[in-house]
Amino acid sequence: MNTIFKFITLFILLGLGIFAQAQIQLPADLSRIKSAQITDAQLMQFIQQAEAAGTDEAELMQEFQKRGLPDAEIQALSARVKALMGTNAQKSGTVQDEKTIGTKRIYRGEMTEFRRPEKPSRIFGSELFSGVDPLFVPNLKIATPKSYVIGPEDELQLDVYGNNISSQKLMVSPDGMINVKYAGPVNVSGMTIEQATGVLKARLTKFYPALASGGTKIQLGLGAMRSIHVVVVGAVKKPGTITLPSVAKMFNALYASGGPIDNGSLREIELVRNNKIIAVADLYDFILKGDQSSNLSLQDNDVIRVPYAKRQIVLEGSINRKGIFEVKENESLEKTLDFAGGFRSNAFKGRITGTRFTDIEKKVIDIGKTDFNSFYLLHGDSLYVDSVVDRFENRVYISGAVFKPGPYAFEKEMDVLGLIRKAQGLKEDAFVGRVNMVRLKDDRTKEYKTFGLKSILSGQEKILLRKEDSLHILSVLDLRDSTTIRVMGPVRKPGDFRFEDSLTLQSILLQAGGFLENATPSKIEIGRRKKDVKLDEKGSATSEIIEVDVNKDLSKIGADIFLEPFDVISVKADPAKVRQISVKVSGELLYTGTYTLSNPEERLSSVVKRAGGLLPYADINGAKLIRRKEKVDTAQIKRLALSAIKVAGIQDRQQDTSNLVKDDELKSLTTEVAVDLIRILDKPGSTEDLALQDGDELVVPKFINTVSIGGEVLKPVTIQFEEGRGFGSYLAAAGGFTRNAYKSRAFVVYANGRAAKTHSFLGIRAYPKVNPGSAIFVPVKAEQRSFDPAKAGILVSALSAVMTGLVLLFR
């Protein structure tokens, strides 16, 4: 318990992280410690002290393991540390990758993350410092480098093995001394690990004689590394003092500072030690070659200075890597293109153009290919690499009746016959009479040449080609008329078919898919053009009609008939096979549904009777018939409506005529037929009893005991129907007419679709009768045209002329 008490006291009051700075010796044996004996409050205090000292969780757990803390206890303690660190981060609202204490920034090694900027920088090399995962992280698990320089606060591990065995930890004091068993104090300040090993071997040889013969050996390494302070200044994103592990290198410090700013140099980064520049780092060597020779190890109080870039240029266009590049004074344009990864495949390599800043204005620069290696860039130059010209330097083209049409490489002294051979020769249907060739002249205009192909194929004539020549060889099929034969009537695929030699009637009917079920194979007509039309005779026949009978299975009856171009075959429908006519009954009838008419003349009363008659609550006055209608030409109807309006003299020249007739009304596929079902059922077979058509639908609505009033009334409303109530009473229920009401044109639409208008005689209006389910509508009055003095003058003049004539006539 005494050991546990000592450990907890040091653990809480001093914090294990402080051992890296104050070098406080902790108990060497922690094998009996239990993590559960430490409270959360004590552990949180320790975490805060460890963070202030720059010690991360991995280093703490490594120190526990060295001192014998069991693995199970290490895992339990690590889990508690992570949980408490997460809770602390949630309370603060953010996870800090860096912690600032005074003017120092503590670098947390592998825990460090930088957020990716919203807009990536165009500076070449900036991606080294903008990644989410750190690119430059000190490796804390490597073996101790022999060149490592020992300094105060280092903990050294000295092992003697072989004939003699010994192990001890040596703490380097602030004055650089270590206390070695047997050898006593030894000054190792400023020595490398290799040098200190030689000094200790010499001092210990008298105590371990076998060291001289090799029977005993010694090994010196780092037990725990110290922290060092490095200052980063100049054109960096976060200048200041940074705390790093003693094994950190120059690039680690640059990454911890956020890297150079956009106009900071990546190629002349100086490492200053004891007021002297000991190295100048060029990050381009690392980016382009992976060379880390300038990534030197750091020492305490080193200074890294990042100057501003002296020469930055912009490269755009058809290159592999676009952006802003830093070039040195002795680097040519060719070297800069290497930084950009070279040209793309479609780049124009003959010349690069761009702009340059002078002391007063800008100027254009262009560099030919031969000058790339001797042209040197200046600060602010902007260059653009264009794409190649969109043309071919060695192309000829062949198309038409050859086996392999397409573009081919032009060769010196290449002729038409050589191009045909490259295209694997002519097809069997090639027309060898004449051939067309298109040639581009020097001014890029086209020139057409035609020549005979027979003499070229026989070798009698040779026509040389030029680049971009295009040769087209016709097919004999292209020179024929494209003749067709038309098949109409009840066949599966009616339409036009290409005429071929020896085409017969039965073969064309097979191409049309054969007969439909209602087709008749007899009396098939072939309409054929007459060749001897007598144009000088009135009524001269222009077609010859041939009537043919075949079997339904298209087997022959006698000799088959050969067809000629432009024949028209008409297959007739069998008059005995009439398609059934179906109508629909819906609404308030006993048996609603679809009915097939027994004959084309079946009347409406018959279908109502077949449907079981009307239900008691059916509105017989509101029954209506919905009938399909043929598609109409909406443009023609609009023209007719507009003409009627013009004739009536009410068309205003400025009026918009686009909405005279509504498109949705014109495009409707059905229309309502008003029927008087009472009279039809009273007198079946009368003229009122309609003959039905295919697709008709009888709709008998449910009795509706209301009347709706709309249009130009003060309050459109629907009210209950009352027997004996007049038209004016219903209008009064809607508040009466508005100022714009066209009173004399008020009308009623009945439930069956009929309408009745208001009549007027000697100023007395007679309103139509109102029935249940009716709708009263009051239209709007047309706008009164303003007084036109010019037209009034014409009217007065006309009247004056008439009166003058009457006076002269009766004088």
Secondary structure, DSSP 8 states (H G I E B T S, - for coil): -HHHHHHHHHHHHT-GGGHHHH-----S--TT--GGGS-HHHHHHHHHHHHHTT--HHHHHHHHHHTT--HHHHHHHHHHHHHHHHHHHHHHTS--SEEEETTEEEE-GGG------SS---BTTGGGGT-SS-SS---TTS---TT-B--TT-EEEEEEEESS-EEEEEE--TTSEEEETTTEEEE-TT-BHHHHHHHHHHHHTTT-THHHHTSEEEEEEEEE--EEEEEEEESBSS-EEEEEETT-BHHHHHHHTT-B-TTB-SS-EEEEETTEEEEEE-HHHHHHH---TT--B--TT-EEEE-B-S-EEEEEESBSS-EEEE--TT-BHHHHHHHTT-B-TTB--SEEEEEEE-SSSEEEEEEEGGGTTT-B--TT-EEEE-B--SS-SSEEEEEESBSS-EEEE--TT-BHHHHHHHTT-B-TTB--SEEEEEEE-TTS-EEEEEEESHHHHHTS---B--TT-EEEE-BGGGGS---EEEEESSBSS-EEEE--TT-BHHHHHHHTT-B-TTB-SSSEEEEEE-SS--TTSTT---EEEEEE---TT---SSS--B--TT-EEE--B-TT-----EEEEEESBSS-EEEE-SSTT-BHHHHHHHTT-B-TTB-GGG-EEEEE-----HHHHHHHHHHHHHHHT---TT---TTSS-HHHHT-SEEEEE--HHHHHHSTTSTTS-B--TT-EEEE-B---EEEEEESBSS-EEEE--TT--HHHHHHHTT-B-TTB-GGG-EEE-TTS-EEE-EEETTEEE-----TT-EEEE-B--------HHHHHHHHHHHHHHHHHHHHHH-
